[in-house]
Amino acid sequence: MRPLAELDAGAVDAVLVDIDETLTTRGKLTAQAYAALERLQGAGKRVVPVTGRPAGWCDHIARMWPVDAVVGENGAFYFWFSGERLHKRFIDDAATRARKRSLLQQLSDSILKEVPGAALASDQPYRETDLAIDFCEDVPPLPLEAAERIAALMRAAGLTARISSIHVNGWFGDYDKLATTRLLFAERFGIDLERANRKLAFAGDSPNDAAMFSYFENSVGVANVRRFAGLQPKFVTRAESGAGFAELAAHLLGEG
């Protein structure tokens, strides 16, 4: 991982960012991090959160935050607000989502029985497409081995599973953050990511960002990315979490 100072800020005109412990700090969205979003968008850069958080939260984010769109539930959809109404683009149709939700509900109890101390994520009622198991947000923190056990149980049941800084998310389908980001940029902005790769920066912190770290030439880990062995963003900030994202924004805007 190279220092952030080596990233060519002049080439970047769009910023993708994970939310939990990349934009937020210990579960809080700080004024510093929110202001960084606003300054980036005000400077004419597209800003897109790419998160595992649920549809209910993403509805609010797309409407209320200074962002151009949001990819949610690890790629199950993207939302954007036109200024007049919210637009939603799901990967699966409504009937398919309903069928998959029923299957996920059946699986949740059996997974929780296998991993004492884990719990259904508190944001689960706002989800449309996936199962989120909490291993350190609203429960006493469990070791990473417990999260890996949850992910293994999900995969054994036929789910795609990803570990974030707080949850393990599982869903039926082969989409992910990168696939739906690619779809968003093609459909909404008319941009081919293959050709525009150097013009985007992505910031993240955890294993569910691995595909984004590998794909983007300007992938950035906030400093707490070092918590997870094996993740390889191209660049790394000095500061952790939201302060690390603010550091990235300042670099891209030539503020420091």
C-alpha positions as CSV (number, residue, x, y, z in Angstrom):
1,M,0.0,0.0,0.0
2,R,1.4,3.3,-1.1
3,P,1.0,6.6,0.8
4,L,-2.0,8.8,-0.3
5,A,0.3,11.6,-1.4
6,E,1.3,9.4,-4.4
7,L,-2.3,9.2,-5.8
8,D,-2.7,11.5,-8.8
9,A,-5.5,13.7,-7.5
10,G,-5.9,15.6,-10.8
11,A,-7.1,12.5,-12.6
12,V,-10.1,11.8,-10.3
13,D,-13.5,13.1,-11.0
14,A,-15.7,10.6,-9.1
15,V,-15.5,9.2,-5.5
16,L,-17.0,6.0,-4.3
17,V,-17.0,5.3,-0.6
18,D,-18.0,2.6,1.8
19,I,-19.9,3.8,4.8
20,D,-19.2,1.9,8.0
21,E,-15.8,2.8,9.5
22,T,-14.7,4.4,6.2
23,L,-17.1,7.3,6.2
24,T,-18.3,6.8,9.8
25,T,-16.2,6.7,13.0
26,R,-17.2,4.2,15.7
27,G,-20.7,4.3,14.2
28,K,-21.1,8.0,13.9
29,L,-21.1,10.2,10.8
30,T,-18.9,13.1,11.9
31,A,-19.3,16.7,10.7
32,Q,-15.8,16.4,9.2
33,A,-16.7,13.4,7.0
34,Y,-20.1,14.8,6.0
35,A,-18.5,18.1,5.0
36,A,-15.9,16.2,2.9
37,L,-18.8,14.7,0.9
38,E,-20.3,18.1,0.4
39,R,-17.0,19.7,-0.7
40,L,-16.3,16.9,-3.2
41,Q,-19.8,17.3,-4.7
42,G,-19.5,21.0,-4.7
43,A,-16.3,20.8,-6.6
44,G,-18.1,18.9,-9.4
45,K,-17.0,15.4,-8.5
46,R,-19.6,12.6,-8.5
47,V,-20.0,11.1,-5.1
48,V,-21.5,7.6,-4.6
49,P,-21.6,5.7,-1.3
50,V,-21.3,1.9,-1.9
51,T,-22.4,0.1,1.2
52,G,-23.8,-3.0,2.8
53,R,-26.4,-0.9,4.6
54,P,-30.1,-1.5,3.9
55,A,-32.6,-0.1,1.5
56,G,-34.4,1.9,4.2
57,W,-31.1,3.7,5.0
58,C,-30.2,4.1,1.4
59,D,-33.6,5.8,0.7
60,H,-32.6,8.5,3.2
61,I,-29.0,8.7,2.0
62,A,-30.0,9.2,-1.7
63,R,-32.6,11.9,-0.7
64,M,-30.8,13.8,2.0
65,W,-27.0,13.5,1.6
66,P,-24.8,15.4,-0.9
67,V,-24.4,12.3,-3.2
68,D,-25.3,11.5,-6.8
69,A,-26.5,7.9,-6.1
70,V,-26.0,5.1,-3.6
71,V,-25.3,1.4,-4.1
72,G,-26.8,-0.6,-1.2
73,E,-27.1,-4.0,0.3
74,N,-23.7,-5.0,-1.2
75,G,-24.9,-4.4,-4.8
76,A,-28.6,-5.5,-4.6
77,F,-29.7,-2.1,-6.0
78,Y,-28.8,1.5,-6.7
79,F,-30.9,4.5,-5.8
80,W,-30.7,8.1,-6.9
81,F,-32.8,11.2,-6.2
82,S,-33.7,13.4,-9.2
83,G,-34.6,16.5,-7.2
84,E,-38.2,15.6,-7.4
85,R,-38.5,11.9,-6.6
86,L,-36.4,8.9,-5.6
87,H,-35.6,6.4,-8.3
88,K,-34.8,2.7,-7.5
89,R,-33.0,0.1,-9.6
90,F,-33.0,-3.4,-8.1
91,I,-31.1,-6.3,-9.6
92,D,-34.0,-8.7,-8.9
93,D,-37.7,-8.0,-9.5
94,A,-40.2,-7.7,-6.6
95,A,-41.5,-11.3,-6.8
96,T,-37.9,-12.7,-6.7
97,R,-37.0,-10.4,-3.8
98,A,-40.0,-11.6,-1.8
99,R,-39.2,-15.3,-2.4
100,K,-35.6,-14.8,-1.4
101,R,-36.5,-12.9,1.8
102,S,-38.6,-15.8,2.9
103,L,-35.7,-18.2,2.5
104,L,-33.4,-15.8,4.3
105,Q,-35.8,-15.6,7.3
106,Q,-35.7,-19.4,7.5
107,L,-31.9,-19.5,7.6
108,S,-31.4,-16.8,10.2
109,D,-32.4,-18.8,13.3
110,S,-30.2,-21.8,12.3
111,I,-27.1,-19.6,11.8
112,L,-27.6,-17.7,15.0
113,K,-27.8,-21.0,17.0
114,E,-24.4,-22.0,15.6
115,V,-22.6,-18.8,16.6
116,P,-23.4,-17.8,20.3
117,G,-23.2,-14.0,20.8
118,A,-24.1,-13.0,17.3
119,A,-27.5,-11.4,16.6
120,L,-29.7,-10.3,13.7
121,A,-28.5,-6.8,12.8
122,S,-30.6,-4.0,14.2
123,D,-31.1,-2.6,10.6
124,Q,-32.5,-6.0,9.3
125,P,-36.2,-4.7,9.2
126,Y,-35.1,-2.1,6.6
127,R,-33.5,-4.7,4.3
128,E,-35.0,-5.8,1.0
129,T,-32.6,-8.5,-0.2
130,D,-30.1,-9.8,2.3
131,L,-29.5,-11.2,5.8
132,A,-27.2,-9.2,8.1
133,I,-25.7,-10.9,11.2
134,D,-24.2,-8.5,13.7
135,F,-20.9,-9.6,15.3
136,C,-19.7,-6.3,16.8
137,E,-22.1,-3.4,16.3
138,D,-24.9,-3.8,18.9
139,V,-23.5,-7.0,20.5
140,P,-20.3,-7.4,22.6
141,P,-17.6,-7.7,19.9
142,L,-16.9,-11.3,18.7
143,P,-13.5,-12.3,17.3
144,L,-13.1,-12.3,13.5
145,E,-13.2,-16.1,13.6
146,A,-16.8,-15.9,14.6
147,A,-17.6,-13.7,11.6
148,E,-15.7,-16.1,9.4
149,R,-17.9,-19.0,10.8
150,I,-21.1,-17.0,10.0
151,A,-19.9,-16.5,6.5
152,A,-19.0,-20.2,6.1
153,L,-22.5,-21.2,7.3
154,M,-24.1,-18.8,4.8
155,R,-22.0,-20.1,1.9
156,A,-22.9,-23.7,2.9
157,A,-26.6,-22.7,2.6
158,G,-26.0,-21.3,-0.9
159,L,-25.6,-17.7,-0.1
160,T,-23.0,-15.2,-1.3
161,A,-21.4,-13.9,2.0
162,R,-19.2,-10.9,2.8
163,I,-17.7,-9.7,6.0
164,S,-17.8,-6.0,6.8
165,S,-16.4,-4.1,9.8
166,I,-19.6,-4.8,11.8
167,H,-21.8,-7.4,10.0
168,V,-21.7,-10.5,7.9
169,N,-24.1,-10.1,5.0
170,G,-25.5,-13.0,3.0
171,W,-27.7,-13.0,-0.1
172,F,-28.9,-15.2,-2.9
173,G,-27.3,-14.0,-6.2
174,D,-23.9,-13.4,-7.8
175,Y,-24.0,-9.6,-7.7
176,D,-21.6,-7.5,-5.5
177,K,-20.6,-3.9,-4.9
178,L,-18.4,-3.8,-8.0
179,A,-20.9,-5.4,-10.4
180,T,-23.7,-2.9,-9.5
181,T,-21.3,0.1,-9.4
182,R,-20.5,-0.9,-13.0
183,L,-24.2,-1.0,-13.9
184,L,-24.9,2.3,-12.2
185,F,-22.2,4.1,-14.1
186,A,-23.3,2.6,-17.4
187,E,-27.0,3.2,-17.0
188,R,-27.1,6.4,-15.0
189,F,-24.0,8.3,-16.1
190,G,-23.2,6.7,-19.5
191,I,-19.7,5.8,-18.3
192,D,-17.8,2.5,-19.0
193,L,-15.7,1.7,-15.8
194,E,-13.1,-0.1,-17.9
195,R,-12.3,3.1,-19.8
196,A,-12.8,5.5,-16.8
197,N,-11.0,3.5,-14.1
198,R,-8.3,6.1,-13.5
199,K,-10.9,8.8,-13.1
200,L,-12.5,7.2,-10.0
201,A,-11.3,6.7,-6.5
202,F,-12.8,4.2,-4.1
203,A,-12.3,4.3,-0.3
204,G,-13.1,1.3,2.0
205,D,-11.9,-0.6,5.0
206,S,-13.0,-4.3,5.2
207,P,-13.3,-7.6,3.3
208,N,-16.5,-6.8,1.5
209,D,-14.5,-4.1,-0.2
210,A,-11.9,-6.5,-1.6
211,A,-13.2,-6.6,-5.2
212,M,-13.3,-2.8,-5.3
213,F,-9.7,-2.6,-3.9
214,S,-8.5,-5.0,-6.6
215,Y,-10.4,-3.4,-9.5
216,F,-9.8,0.4,-9.1
217,E,-6.5,1.9,-9.9
218,N,-7.2,4.6,-7.3
219,S,-8.4,2.3,-4.4
220,V,-7.8,3.7,-1.0
221,G,-7.9,2.1,2.4
222,V,-8.5,4.2,5.4
223,A,-5.8,3.3,8.0
224,N,-8.0,0.8,9.9
225,V,-8.0,-1.4,6.8
226,R,-4.9,-2.9,8.4
227,R,-7.2,-4.7,10.8
228,F,-7.9,-7.2,8.1
229,A,-4.9,-9.2,6.8
230,G,-4.7,-9.7,3.1
231,L,-6.6,-6.6,1.9
232,Q,-4.6,-4.7,-0.7
233,P,-5.9,-1.2,-1.6
234,K,-3.4,0.7,-3.8
235,F,-3.1,3.6,-1.3
236,V,-3.7,4.1,2.4
237,T,-4.5,7.1,4.5
238,R,-2.7,8.1,7.7
239,A,-5.9,8.6,9.6
240,E,-8.6,6.0,10.4
241,S,-12.3,5.9,9.5
242,G,-14.0,9.2,8.8
243,A,-10.9,11.3,9.4
244,G,-9.2,9.1,6.8
245,F,-11.9,9.8,4.3
246,A,-11.6,13.5,5.0
247,E,-7.9,13.2,4.4
248,L,-8.6,11.6,1.0
249,A,-11.1,14.4,0.1
250,A,-8.6,17.1,1.1
251,H,-6.0,15.5,-1.1
252,L,-8.3,15.2,-4.1
253,L,-9.4,18.9,-3.7
254,G,-5.8,20.1,-3.3
255,E,-6.5,21.4,0.2
256,G,-3.4,20.2,1.9
